[in-house]
Amino acid sequence: MVASPNTYSPFSNPSLSVERGIRTLNRMANDGYITKERAKNEAIILNKKINEITSKQGFVIGTTINKAPYFIEYLRKQLEQEYGYNLLYQGGLSVSTTLNLKMQREAELALSKGLNRLNMGRKDKIEGALLAIEPTTGKIRAMVGGSGFSVRNQLNRTYQTIRQPGSAFKPIIYAAAIDSGWTLADTILDEPISYPGMDEGKTWTPQNYEGRWYGRVTVRKALEDSINIPTIKILDKIGPARAVIYGKRLGITSELHPYLSLALGAFDVSMMDMATVFSVFANGGLRVKPYGITEVKDRNNNILKKTVPFYECVLSKETAYIITSALKGVIERGTAQPFLGGQFSCDIAGKTGTTDECVDAWFIGYTPNLLCAVWVGYDRGRKSMGKNMTGAVAAAPIFLEFMKEALREVPKESFQIPDGIVFLNIDRKSGRVLSAEVSGFPEAFIAGTEPERKEIEEEKPWEKEDFKEEW
């Protein structure tokens, strides 16, 4: 039995591994099992092998000999809790999992490459995590909980930590808004705004990224370009409590408060929860819990557990499609376009997320058959990664690196358009309906909410006269 295999593993502690190996060779020579010359030669070979291991792919995700250590530990904790220590380690259990080993390898390589790039020239180490699930079933296909799994660091950031999601939370608010009667063609004024008495009596003056103002914008543009002020205004009108309800309904398990700062994603959530939320949009309004174990058998081949996905309808198919349509625009025209636009030959949607001072950076994106969430940031405190380290800059390239390879493993399909969706030709800037002969944008509406059937000026207070001044 090898002593402390994790501690002396060349994948987690190469220097200790070499030291232990040379000590063992010298002991073998002293006890007469090999010659001193042989011990010397073997030490040279050992050093060479360790150098080869640590030089591969920048050696960021060098973990253990397990092919998916974060995932295996994630399952081990579940199994020990469910079956107890004795049955888990002595009962001869056979466990079938959802992992796709090709995707897992690509996930590790993508995160390694991304973190190497982000950490170049830095003293403190930026961490990251990547989680890929099948949105139609909840099956976890790849899980990388950090930059390296070792005896000293086994923190799995895909589910054991909670971080602020920033603008990645916004689709939840817009889903609540769509169900409250808003459409992607409605407009709202983006302007400087203040809310007195918000924080211990102080005035809150939220800002857009880079302090820019856009004037009157459509709801679609506000989401595609992740503009803060229109999102805050919309949240104010539908009520923050409604957004909390939707957050919980779609899959957030951590604590949320009905404050306007929800619009900026100012509450902590887990990556697993965020992946669950976005899978609702990908899956036509059905929520399914991510899972990693498909079947457990005992040593006599008796089935102890067989996982069957449980689906709960938490959003209408039409609202889910409207959000997906807008999130496709994030990649085609919005905040992710410079990094992801034109990179995929299939339907794909997603959202960037950046917190104040670029402390956390997210990208969560999906096709009909695969969803991937990426987070990067410092582990401790609210420490900035640096100016412009947004979700698009820091997280989206890792998403791209993984998805362009992982999508080879899944069928390429388009997002299904529900029967209750209609399209109208509109002017992208003003949201006004155009005739079919005029070049415009085919906007998606839930049947019955399209402008021709609903007098917006009559029913929407934000479109009344006092809101019409252009900034």
C-alpha positions in Angstrom: 0.0 0.0 0.0 1.5 3.3 -1.1 1.5 5.9 1.8 -0.4 9.1 1.3 -1.0 8.7 -2.5 -2.7 12.1 -2.8 0.1 13.9 -1.0 2.8 12.4 -3.1 1.0 12.3 -6.4 3.0 13.9 -9.2 -0.2 15.5 -10.5 -0.8 17.5 -7.3 2.6 17.8 -5.7 5.4 17.1 -8.2 8.2 18.3 -6.0 7.2 16.0 -3.1 6.7 13.2 -5.6 10.3 13.4 -6.8 11.6 13.7 -3.3 9.7 10.6 -2.2 10.8 8.7 -5.3 14.5 9.4 -4.8 14.3 8.5 -1.1 12.7 5.2 -2.1 15.4 4.5 -4.7 18.1 5.2 -2.2 16.5 3.0 0.4 16.3 0.2 -2.2 20.0 0.6 -3.0 21.0 0.6 0.7 19.0 -2.6 1.3 20.6 -4.3 -1.7 17.6 -4.6 -4.0 19.2 -2.5 -6.7 22.7 -1.0 -7.2 23.5 2.6 -6.4 24.2 3.2 -10.1 20.7 1.9 -10.9 19.2 4.2 -8.3 21.0 7.2 -9.8 19.8 6.4 -13.3 16.2 5.8 -12.2 16.2 9.1 -10.4 17.2 10.9 -13.6 14.3 9.1 -15.4 11.9 10.0 -12.6 12.8 13.7 -12.9 12.3 13.6 -16.6 8.9 12.0 -16.3 7.7 14.5 -13.7 8.9 17.4 -15.9 6.9 16.0 -18.9 3.8 15.8 -16.7 4.1 19.3 -15.3 4.8 20.9 -18.7 1.6 19.7 -20.3 -1.0 22.3 -21.1 0.6 24.8 -18.7 -0.1 22.3 -15.8 -3.0 24.3 -14.4 -5.6 21.5 -14.2 -3.0 18.9 -13.1 -5.2 17.1 -10.6 -4.9 13.4 -9.7 -5.0 10.2 -11.7 -8.8 10.4 -11.5 -10.1 11.5 -14.9 -12.7 13.8 -13.2 -11.7 14.4 -9.6 -14.1 17.2 -8.8 -17.0 15.2 -10.2 -15.9 12.0 -8.4 -15.7 13.8 -5.1 -19.1 15.4 -5.8 -20.6 12.0 -6.2 -18.7 10.4 -3.3 -20.2 13.0 -0.9 -23.7 12.2 -2.2 -23.2 8.4 -2.0 -21.7 8.5 1.5 -24.6 10.6 2.8 -27.2 8.3 1.1 -25.7 4.9 1.8 -23.2 5.5 4.7 -19.5 4.9 5.0 -19.5 1.1 5.3 -21.8 0.3 2.3 -20.0 2.9 0.1 -16.5 1.6 0.8 -17.1 -2.1 1.6 -20.4 -2.9 -0.1 -19.1 -3.5 -3.7 -21.3 -0.8 -5.1 -21.4 -0.2 -8.9 -22.2 3.4 -9.8 -23.1 4.6 -13.3 -22.8 8.3 -14.0 -23.8 11.0 -16.5 -20.3 12.1 -17.3 -19.1 12.4 -20.9 -15.3 11.8 -20.7 -14.6 13.6 -23.9 -16.5 16.7 -22.7 -14.8 16.4 -19.3 -11.3 16.5 -21.0 -12.3 19.4 -23.1 -13.7 21.3 -20.1 -10.4 20.8 -18.2 -8.3 22.0 -21.2 -10.6 25.0 -21.8 -10.4 26.2 -18.2 -6.7 25.5 -18.1 -6.1 27.6 -21.2 -8.3 30.4 -20.0 -6.8 30.6 -16.5 -3.3 30.5 -17.9 -4.2 33.5 -20.0 -5.9 35.4 -17.2 -3.1 34.7 -14.6 -0.2 35.7 -16.8 1.9 38.2 -14.9 -0.2 38.1 -11.8 1.0 37.4 -8.2 -2.4 36.3 -6.9 -4.2 33.5 -8.7 -7.5 33.9 -10.4 -9.7 30.8 -10.0 -12.5 29.5 -12.2 -15.0 26.8 -12.7 -17.0 25.2 -15.6 -20.2 23.2 -15.5 -21.8 21.6 -18.5 -25.3 19.9 -18.3 -27.8 18.5 -20.7 -30.7 20.9 -20.3 -33.3 18.5 -21.5 -32.5 15.9 -18.8 -30.3 17.6 -16.2 -27.5 15.2 -16.8 -24.1 16.6 -15.7 -21.8 16.1 -18.7 -18.6 17.9 -17.4 -17.6 19.4 -14.1 -14.4 21.3 -13.3 -14.6 22.9 -9.9 -11.3 24.9 -10.0 -7.8 25.1 -11.3 -6.5 22.0 -9.6 -7.8 19.3 -7.3 -5.3 18.3 -4.6 -5.2 17.2 -1.0 -5.0 20.8 0.1 -7.6 22.2 -2.3 -10.7 20.3 -3.1 -13.2 23.2 -3.2 -15.7 22.6 -5.9 -16.8 26.1 -7.1 -19.6 24.7 -9.3 -21.7 24.0 -6.2 -19.8 24.7 -2.9 -19.4 28.4 -3.3 -21.9 31.2 -3.9 -21.0 34.4 -5.8 -22.8 37.4 -7.2 -24.0 36.7 -10.8 -24.0 40.3 -12.0 -26.0 40.7 -15.2 -26.3 37.0 -15.6 -29.3 37.4 -13.3 -31.1 39.7 -15.6 -32.9 37.1 -17.7 -34.9 36.1 -14.6 -36.1 39.7 -14.3 -37.0 39.9 -18.0 -38.9 36.6 -17.8 -41.0 38.1 -14.9 -41.5 41.2 -17.0 -42.7 39.2 -20.1 -45.2 37.5 -17.9 -46.3 40.9 -16.6 -47.2 42.1 -20.1 -44.0 43.6 -21.4 -42.7 42.7 -24.9 -39.2 42.9 -26.4 -40.4 45.8 -28.6 -41.5 48.0 -25.7 -39.3 50.9 -25.1 -37.9 52.6 -21.9 -35.8 55.6 -21.4 -32.2 55.0 -20.4 -31.2 58.1 -18.4 -29.4 59.1 -15.1 -31.7 58.2 -12.2 -31.5 58.2 -8.4 -33.4 56.4 -5.7 -33.4 58.3 -2.3 -33.5 56.5 1.0 -32.4 53.1 -0.4 -29.3 52.2 1.8 -29.5 53.4 5.4 -31.2 56.6 4.1 -28.6 57.2 1.4 -29.5 58.0 -2.2 -28.7 55.2 -4.6 -27.5 56.4 -8.1 -26.9 53.3 -10.2 -24.8 53.5 -13.3 -24.5 51.8 -16.7 -21.2 50.1 -17.6 -18.7 52.8 -18.5 -21.2 55.5 -17.5 -22.8 55.6 -20.9 -26.5 56.5 -21.6 -28.5 55.2 -24.6 -31.7 57.2 -24.5 -34.9 55.4 -25.4 -34.2 51.7 -26.1 -36.2 48.6 -26.7 -36.5 45.9 -24.0 -34.6 43.6 -26.4 -31.6 46.1 -26.7 -31.6 46.6 -22.9 -31.1 42.8 -22.4 -28.8 42.2 -25.4 -26.5 45.0 -24.3 -27.0 44.4 -20.6 -28.0 48.0 -19.9 -28.5 48.5 -16.2 -30.9 51.5 -15.9 -33.7 50.1 -18.1 -33.5 46.8 -16.2 -33.7 48.6 -12.8 -36.7 50.6 -14.1 -38.5 47.5 -15.3 -37.8 45.7 -12.0 -39.2 48.8 -10.2 -42.4 48.6 -12.2 -43.0 44.8 -11.9 -41.9 44.8 -8.3 -38.7 43.3 -6.8 -40.8 40.8 -4.9 -42.0 39.3 -8.2 -38.4 38.9 -9.4 -37.6 37.0 -6.1 -40.5 34.7 -6.7 -39.3 34.0 -10.3 -35.7 33.5 -9.1 -36.9 30.8 -6.6 -39.3 29.3 -9.1 -36.6 29.0 -11.8 -34.0 27.4 -9.5 -32.2 29.7 -7.1 -31.9 28.1 -3.7 -29.9 30.8 -1.9 -31.4 33.7 -0.2 -32.8 36.6 -2.3 -34.2 39.9 -1.1 -36.8 42.1 -2.9 -34.4 45.0 -3.5 -33.8 46.9 -6.8 -30.2 45.8 -6.6 -31.5 42.4 -7.9 -31.3 44.0 -11.3 -27.5 44.1 -11.0 -27.3 40.6 -9.6 -26.1 41.8 -6.2 -27.0 38.6 -4.3 -24.9 35.4 -4.0 -25.9 32.3 -6.0 -24.2 29.0 -6.9 -23.2 28.0 -10.4 -25.4 24.9 -10.1 -28.4 27.1 -9.5 -27.6 29.4 -12.4 -27.2 26.5 -14.7 -30.6 25.2 -13.5 -32.2 28.6 -14.3 -30.8 28.8 -17.8 -31.8 25.3 -18.5 -35.4 26.3 -18.0 -35.1 28.7 -20.9 -33.4 26.1 -23.0 -36.0 23.4 -22.1 -39.2 25.3 -23.0 -40.1 26.3 -19.4 -39.4 23.0 -17.8 -37.1 22.9 -14.7 -35.1 19.8 -14.0 -32.5 19.3 -11.3 -29.0 18.6 -12.4 -27.7 15.2 -11.4 -24.6 13.0 -11.8 -25.7 9.4 -10.9 -27.9 7.4 -13.2 -27.8 4.1 -11.4 -26.4 2.3 -8.3 -26.1 -1.5 -7.9 -24.9 -3.6 -5.1 -22.4 -6.4 -5.4 -25.2 -8.8 -6.3 -26.3 -6.6 -9.2 -29.5 -5.5 -7.4 -30.5 -1.9 -8.4 -30.4 0.3 -5.3 -31.1 3.5 -7.2 -32.1 4.6 -10.7 -32.4 8.3 -11.4 -35.4 9.4 -13.5 -35.5 13.2 -14.3 -38.3 15.0 -12.6 -39.7 17.9 -14.6 -41.7 20.9 -13.3 -43.2 23.5 -15.5 -42.2 26.8 -14.1 -42.5 29.0 -17.2 -44.6 29.0 -20.3 -43.1 27.7 -23.5 -43.7 31.1 -25.0 -42.0 33.1 -22.3 -39.0 30.7 -22.3 -38.7 31.2 -26.1 -38.9 35.0 -25.9 -36.0 35.0 -23.4 -34.0 32.6 -25.6 -34.7 34.8 -28.6 -33.2 37.8 -26.7 -30.2 35.8 -25.4 -29.5 34.7 -29.0 -29.2 38.4 -29.7 -26.6 38.7 -26.9 -24.3 36.6 -29.0 -25.3 37.9 -32.4 -25.3 41.6 -31.6 -24.9 42.3 -27.8 -22.2 42.1 -25.2 -20.8 38.7 -26.2 -20.7 39.4 -30.0 -17.0 40.5 -30.2 -16.0 37.1 -28.7 -18.7 34.7 -29.8 -20.5 36.2 -32.8 -20.2 34.0 -35.9 -18.4 31.3 -34.0 -21.2 28.7 -34.1 -23.0 27.0 -36.9 -26.1 26.2 -34.7 -28.6 28.0 -32.6 -27.0 29.3 -29.4 -28.0 31.7 -26.7 -26.3 33.1 -23.6 -25.7 35.9 -21.2 -22.6 37.6 -19.8 -22.4 38.5 -16.2 -20.0 41.1 -14.5 -20.1 42.4 -11.0 -19.0 45.8 -9.8 -15.3 46.5 -10.4 -15.0 43.2 -12.3 -14.9 41.1 -9.2 -16.8 38.2 -10.8 -17.1 37.3 -14.4 -19.6 34.9 -15.8 -20.8 33.5 -19.1 -23.8 31.0 -19.3 -24.8 29.8 -22.7 -26.8 27.0 -24.3 -28.0 25.2 -27.3 -31.1 23.0 -27.3 -28.9 20.0 -26.2 -26.0 21.4 -24.1 -25.6 24.2 -21.5 -22.3 25.5 -20.2 -21.7 27.9 -17.3 -18.3 29.5 -16.6 -17.2 31.6 -13.7 -13.8 33.3 -13.0 -12.7 35.5 -10.1 -10.6 35.5 -7.0 -11.6 33.1 -4.2 -11.4 35.5 -1.3 -12.9 38.9 -0.7 -14.2 41.3 -3.3 -11.0 41.8 -5.2 -11.1 43.2 -8.7 -9.5 41.2 -11.5 -8.8 44.5 -13.3 -10.4 47.0 -15.5 -12.5 45.6 -18.4 -12.3 42.0 -17.0 -15.9 41.5 -17.9 -17.9 38.3 -18.5 -17.3 38.7 -22.2 -13.5 39.2 -21.8 -12.7 36.8 -19.0 -15.4 34.0 -19.2 -16.8 33.9 -22.7 -13.5 32.7 -24.3 -13.4 29.7 -22.0 -17.0 29.0 -22.9 -16.1 29.2 -26.6 -13.0 26.9 -26.2 -15.2 24.2 -24.5 -18.3 24.5 -26.6 -16.7 24.4 -30.0 -15.3 20.9 -29.2 -18.1 19.6 -26.9 -20.8 20.4 -29.5 -19.3 17.7 -31.7 -20.8 15.2 -29.2 -24.4 16.4 -29.5 -26.9 16.8 -32.4 -27.2 20.3 -33.8 -30.8 21.4 -33.5 -32.7 24.7 -33.6 -34.7 26.1 -30.7 -38.3 25.1 -31.2 -40.8 27.9 -31.8 -44.0 27.4 -29.8 -47.3 27.7 -31.5 -48.2 30.7 -29.4 -45.3 32.8 -30.8 -45.9 35.3 -33.7 -43.4 37.5 -35.5 -43.9 41.1 -36.6 -41.6 43.2 -38.7 -40.4 46.1 -36.5 -38.0 48.9 -36.4 -35.2 47.7 -34.1 -34.5 51.2 -32.6 -38.0 52.4 -31.9 -39.9 49.1 -31.6 -42.6 50.4 -34.0 -44.3 47.9 -36.3 -43.3 48.3 -40.0 -45.1 47.1 -43.1 -43.9 43.8 -44.6 -42.3 45.7 -47.5 -39.9 47.7 -45.3 -36.7 46.2 -44.2 -36.8 45.6 -40.4 -36.3 43.0 -37.7 -38.6 40.0 -37.2 -39.5 40.4 -33.5 -41.0 37.6 -31.5 -44.2 38.2 -29.5 -46.5 36.0 -27.5 -49.8 35.9 -29.4 -52.1 38.6 -28.1 -49.3 41.0 -26.9 -48.2 42.2 -30.3 -48.5 46.0 -30.8 -51.3 45.8 -33.4 -53.6 44.1 -30.9 -52.6 46.2 -27.8 -52.5 49.9 -27.5 -49.2 50.3 -25.6 -49.7 54.0 -25.0 -53.0 53.3 -23.2 -51.8 50.5 -21.0 -48.1 51.1 -20.4 -47.4 54.0 -18.0 -43.7 54.1 -19.0 -44.9 55.0 -22.6 -47.0 58.0 -21.5 -46.1 61.6 -22.4 -43.8 62.3 -19.5 -41.6 59.4 -20.5 -41.2 60.3 -24.2 -38.4 62.8 -24.0 -35.3 61.4 -25.6 -32.1 61.6 -23.6 
